[in-house]
Amino acid sequence: MSLHEHALSLFCSAVGTVRPAPMLKRAMKLQRGGCPQLLVKGRAFPVKRDLYLVGFGKAVLGMAAAAEEILGDHLVRGIINVPLGIQESLQQAGMQEMLLKPHSKIQVIEGAKNNLPDPEALKGAVAIQELAEGLAVDDLLLVLISGGGSALLPAPIFPILLEEKEKLTKMLASRGAAIQELNIVRKTLSLLKGGGLARLAYPAQVVSLILSDVIGDPLDIIASGPTAASSHSVQDCLQILAKYNLLHSLPKSVEMVLSSSPTKPTAPEDYSHVCNVIIGSNTLALDEAKRQAEGLGYATLILSTAICGEVSHVAMLYCQLIQLVCLGFAGLGEGPLSDEVKGNLLQLAAELEIPGLNLAEFLQALQGLGPKRPVCILAGGETTVQLQGTGKGGRNQELALRVGLGLHRAQATEVSSPPGRCEIIFISGGTDGQDGPTEAAGALCSPELVDEALQEGLDVEAFLSNNDSYTFFSQFQGGHHLLVTGLTGTNVMDIQAILIRAM
């Protein structure tokens, strides 16, 4: 198999492990018999009375289909809020296993057009709220949560209107508020976020199965933490509004809610009736890819599951890492050239501020891999692109093209060209099967592809400055450098893999 085929196979196995059905079947079982029990990752929850299900998020439809299969007749009723049009998209893609059966006990509400809260999403949120409020002490509520759940669970605290909350969020975003800041404000003004859903379901037992699409898997941030205690107070919300000069232009309803809420975080509420379990994440996907890569004979290391920052900087980090591996293959792993590359890497890592990344430790592990064995470096997270052009593409395609171009340049400038003795392929893809407004999930790139493009007179720089990576990759061999998976029904951010072998 070629490196290209290996890279594709690693990406597919990583995504396969976090698809809803296998993921749920690994995490949850129903033990029938005298006193039936729901077993979740080794913990047992007795099903004393009725079992209900609610869910919200982009991957929840497939999760609910798998859950209903496991729960069978024990499920009394369910309500899920999913993105507009998702049932039709999955139907057209032939993904029947992600759809509910014809006589399902689960009601599906589609909303949040363009990933924004709307009246349909609000209707679903109100239905979920009413179900939760009606639960009794011996009931069990299974909550399915995935990314995109925040927009699908809008329930502003009375008397705030959905439009007022939306307008405030947009104003904050237009003034440069970070996503974390937006989430703190949203949670403070919401009935269900920030642990609200769990509070309403009390005294019933609440078990949440969570598919994480957030770096570090923080329970109170994924879908704005409807079943997790919030780590923020009204004071935090007021500080954010003050920071962006919005305290004096708030709607009356928002002022009313903020002034009547306790400003200090109240005594930690008792969430003993709640069990939150992460059943799918970028880490789980990368662990599976690592297992597969080692099976293919690669010495494999995971760099980080928290890669973030501007694609051009992340591409430079990857290019320098690849150069370091190639220097090792050429017997130049020690010396002024590799010291310079290591210095560049440490500086780039410091600028990118990737959470939890200990690069010095990683470089040490890289050095200990031994000579000549093919190397696989895996990473995950979510990069950002500063849009300047009008082309088609997404952050993964652009990252792949930037890495290819960076490697081409490195080879062109090095007289002895140690990287020339390496075969390299880089892949980057979105685990949800989507990357920008294209049918691709990402792309695969190599320095040779860039060489070929330049020989054909294509201006790679121009494609990049127009954010037109999709058009670039479409020019070659029937687009076989584009990573096209179709909708996957899951989402644990992006996955990158670097495969290198000595020639």
N, C-alpha and C positions, 0 to 999 in steps of 0.2 A: 504493500500500500504506500501511496505517496504521502508526503507531509500534509498536503491539501486534504486528502481523504481522512487522515488521522485527526486533523483539526475539526473537520465536520463531525466526525464520529464522537469526539470528546464533547463538543457543544451539545449535540443531540442527547447524549447520555446524561449530561448535567441537567438539561431541561426535563428529560423524561422522569427523573427522580423527584421533581417537584410538580409534576402534573397532578391535578386534583385526585384522581382515583387511586393511584399507587400511594400517594402521600397520606390520604385519609385511611386507607386500609392498613398502612404501617402504624398509624397513630392510634386508631380507635377500633374497638371490637365490642360486640354486645354479647355478654354471657347470659344465655337464656337459662331456664330452669326455675326452681322454687322461687328464689328471690332474684329476678333478673338484675344484672349489673352492667353499667357502661364502663368499660375499661379504657382509660386514656393514658398512654405512655406509662403503663404499670400502676396507675392509680385507679381505684375502684369507686364508682358512684352508684349506690343502689337506686334502682328505678322503682320508687315506692308507689308513685301515683302516675301522673301524666307526664309525658316527655314532649316538649315543644322545641321548635327550631326557628331561629331567625338568622339572617345574614345580610351582609352588604359588602359590595366591592366588585372589582373587575373579574375576579376569578371564582366568585362565589357560586355561580350557576353550576359549574362542574363539581365543586365541593359538595353542594346540596344534593346533586344527583347521586354521588357516591355515598353520602351520609344516609340518604333515604334507603338505599340498597342495604346498608349495614343495619339500620334501625328497624326496618320492616314495619310490622303492625304496631310496634311500641310507639311509633311517632303518631301523635294525635293531630298536630297541626303545625304548619310552618309558614313563614312569610319571608321572602328575600327581596332585597332591592338591588337591581343589577343595571349596568349601563344600557342606555337606549339602543335597540337594534341588535343586541348581542345574540338573542335566540335565533334570529334570522341569519346572522353571520355564521353561527356555528352549524346551523341546518345546511346552509349553502356549502360550507366547507366539509360537509359529510361527517361532522363530529357528533354523531348520535349519542355517544357515551357521556357527553357533557350536558345533554338535555334531560329534563325530567320526563318520566313516563307519563302516558296520557292521563291516568287517573291518580296523579300525584296528590298528596295531601298538602303540598307546599304551593302557596300562592306566589306568583312571580310579578313584581312590579318593576317596570323599566322606567328609568328617568336619568337625570343628570346629563342632559345633552351637552356635548363638548366638555364633559367633565366639570360642569358647573351646576350647583344646586338649582333646582327648578321646581315648579308646583308638583310635578309627578313624583320627584324624589321626596318632597315634603309629605305627599299623600302616603307614600310607603313608610316614611319615618313615623308618622302619626299612627299607622296601623301597628307597627312594631312596638311603639310606646304603649298602646292600649293593651296589646297582648301581654307585655311585661307587667303592666300594672295589675292585671287580673290573676296573676299566679299565686298559688297557695304554698304553704310551708313544705309540703312533700312533693311538689312539682320539680321537674328538672328542665332547665332551659339550656339548650345547646346553641351557642352563638358562633357563626362562621364569619371570619373577618379577613379581608384582603385589601391590598392597596386600592385606592380610588373609593374606599368606603366613606371617607370624610364627606365628599360631595353628595354621596347617596344617603346620608343620614342627617339632613338639615332639619333641626327642630328648635328654632330660636325661642328663648324664654319669653313668655307673654309679658308685655304687649309688643315686643319687637317683631316687625314684619320681615319676611324672608328678603324682600327687596332692600330693606334698610340695612340688614346685615351684609348683604352682597355688596351694596354701594360702599359701605365702610371698608370691607375687605379689598375692593378694587382701589379705593383711595390709598390704602396702606401700601398695596403692591406697586402702585404708580409712583409712590415716594421712595421705593427701594427697600421696603421691609422684606426681611428674609422669610423663607417658608416657615421656619420655627416660630417666628414672631406672629405671622398670620395665624398659625395654628393655636397659639396661646390666646389670641383675641377671639377666634372662632369658638374655642372650647368654653371660654368664660361666658359667652353669650348663648350657649347652647344647653338644652335640656338633657340631651342624651350623650354628648361627648364628655371627655374628662371624667369617666366613671359614672355618668348619669344613668346609662342603661342598667348597669349593675345595681345601682341604688333603687331604681324603680322596680326591679325584679325581686328584691328582697321581700320575703324570707326564702324564696325558692333557691335551690342550688343552681349556680350558673357555671357552665363549663365553656370556655372560649377556645376555639381552635383557630390559630392565627397563621396566615401566610404573610411573611414580612417582605415589604418592598422598601424598607428604610434602613440606611446604614446603621449598624450596631443593634438592630432589632429592639428599639426602646418601646416597651408595651404602651406607654402613655402617648406615644406619637403616632404609631401605626393606626390609620383611620381615625386619628384624634382620640384614641384610647377610650372607647365607650364602656369598657369593662375593667379599666385599670384606674387606680387612684391617681388623680392629677398631681403633678409635682409643682403646679403653679397656682398662684392666688390672684384675686382681683387686683391686688397691688401691682403684680407683674403686668397685667393687662393695661392698667392706668399708666404705668411707666412707658410702655410701648406707644400708647396713644400720645403721650406727652412728647416723646422723642421725635415723632413725625408731625408734631404741631397740629394734632387733630382734636385735642380736648375741648376746644371751643366751637367745633363745628359738628358735634355729635347730634344725631336725632334725639328728640325728647325721650323716646322709649328706651334708648340705650343708656342715656343718663340715669333714667329711673331705675333700671336693672342694676347698673353699677353702683348707684348710691345705696340701694337697699341690700346689697350683698355684703357679707363681712369682708373687711379689707385684709385682715390677717388670715393666713391659712387656718382653717378651723382645726380642732384636734383631729388627728388622723382617723378617718372613718374606718369602721370595721368592715373589711372586705373578706372576712373569713368564709363567706358563702360563695366566694368566686375562685375559680381555678383557671388561670390563663396559661395556655400552652402554645409555644411556637412550633408548628408542625412542618413548616417549610421556610427556607431562607436561602440567601446567597451562599452561606457557609455550607449548608447541606448539599447544594448543587455542585459547589467546587470540590467538596470531599469525594463525591461520586466521580467527577471528572479526573481527580487525582488517582483514584483506584483504577480507572480505565487506562489512564496514561501509563501507570506503572505496569499494568498488564501488557501494554504494547512495548515495554522495554525502556521507557524514558525514566531518567532520574528526575523526579518531579517535586517542585516546591510551590507552595501557595504564598504569593507576595502579600495580598491583603484582600479583605472583602469590603473595604471601605474606600476604594479609589474614587476620588472626586476632584473637581477643579476643571479648569479650561482645557479643552482637548489638545490645544497646541502644546501646553506644558506637560500634560500626561504623555503625549506622543514622544516628547523629548526624553522623558524618564524611561520609557520603554526602549527607545533607540539606544540609550547609553547602557542599559542593562544587557541588551543583545550584544553590543560591542564588547562588553566585559566578558560574556560567555565565549564569544568568538576569539578573543585574545587568549583566553584559557586554552581553547582548542589548539591555538597556534603556539602554545608553550610560552606565552607572554603574560601569564596570569600574575606574575610578580614583575615589578619594574616601573619606570617612570610613566609609561603609556597607560598602564592599568591604574596607577595611582591617580593620574589626571582624571580618568573616567570615574573612578570612585569618588573623587572630590566633587566632580560635576553632579554625580548622583545624589550625594548627601546634601548639596546645596539645593537641588531641585526638590528633593523630598521636604526640606525645611520650608521652601516657598509654598509647596502645595498643602502643607499641614494636613496630611492624611491621618485621620484618627487611628491611634493605636499601632501605627507602622513603626517598627524598629528596624530601620534599613541597615544599620551596622550589623545587627544580628543576622539579617537575611543575607547580606553579602558574605558573611562568614560561612553560613550554611551552603551558599553557592560555591564557595571555594572548596568546601569539603566534598563536593560531589564526585571528584575523581575525574581523570582525563578521558576524553574521547567518547564517553557514553552519551547518547542523544539526551538533550535537556528539554524539559517542559516547565514553563513558568505559567502559573494560573493566577488570575486576579478577578475581582468583581467590584461592583459599586455603580456609580452613576456620574458621568462627566457632564460638563455643560459646554454649549457652543454659543459664541457671540455671533449672532446672525448679521452678516454684512451684505450678502448677495441675495439673489432671487432664484437660485437654483434649487434642485431637488436633492434631498439627502437627509441624513440624521446624524446624531452624535457618534454612533458606532461606525457608520460608513466613513465619516470624516476622520475619525481616529485612525482607522485602518489605512486610509490613504496617506495621512500625515506620517504614520510610522514607515510605510513603504518609501515615501519620498525621503525621509530622514536617513534611512539606511542606504538608499541609493547615493545620497550626497556623501555619506561617511565613506563609502567604498570608493567614490570618485576622488576624494581628497587624500586618501591614505596610499602612499606610494607602494608600500609592501602589501597593502590591502589584506590584512588578516581576515576581515569579515568575508572576503572573497572565497575563503576556504570553508565557508559554512553555507549550509542550505537553511533558509529561514522562511517560516510562514507565520503570519500574525492574523488572528481572527478576533473580531469583536462583534457581539450581538446582544440584542434585547431579548430576555427570556420570554417576553410576552409575544414575540414574533413580529413586533412592530418597531420601526426605527424611522421617525419622522413621517412625512406624508407619502411614503412609498410602500410597495408590497414587500420590501426586504426587511429582515430583522437586523441586518448588519452586513459585514463584508469580510473577505479574506484578502490579504495583500502580501506581496513579497517585493524585494528590491528589483527582481527580474521583470516584474509586471511594469514597474515604473520605467525601467530601461526600454522595454518594448514600446511603451506609450511615447517616450521621447523620440525613439527611432521613427515612429509613425507620425511625428510632428505634432503630437498633442501637448498642449501647455498645461502641465499638472498644476502649477501655481495658479493659473487662471481659474481652473475648476475649483480649487480650494477657496480662492478669494470670493468666488460667486456661490460658496456653499453648495456646490453642484457635484458632490461625490457620486451620487446615484447615476448621473449621466455618464460620468467617467467610467465606472465599473461596467455599465451596460455596453460599452464599446467592445468588450473582449469576449471571445468564445461563447457567444450566446449568453452573456451575463453570468458565466459560471463562477465568477469571483464574488457575486452577490450571494448573501446568505438568505435563502428564501425558505421559511419553515411554515408559513401560514400561521393563523392564530393558534396559540398553544393552550389557551385557557388557563394559564398561570402567569405569575409575574414576581420574580425575585431580583429585580434590577437587571444589570448587564453582566455579561461574562466575557473575559478576554483570555486568550491563550497564546503563548509564544512557543513555537516548536523549533528547535535548532539541532542540526546534526552536522558533524564534520564531513566534508566531502572527500 
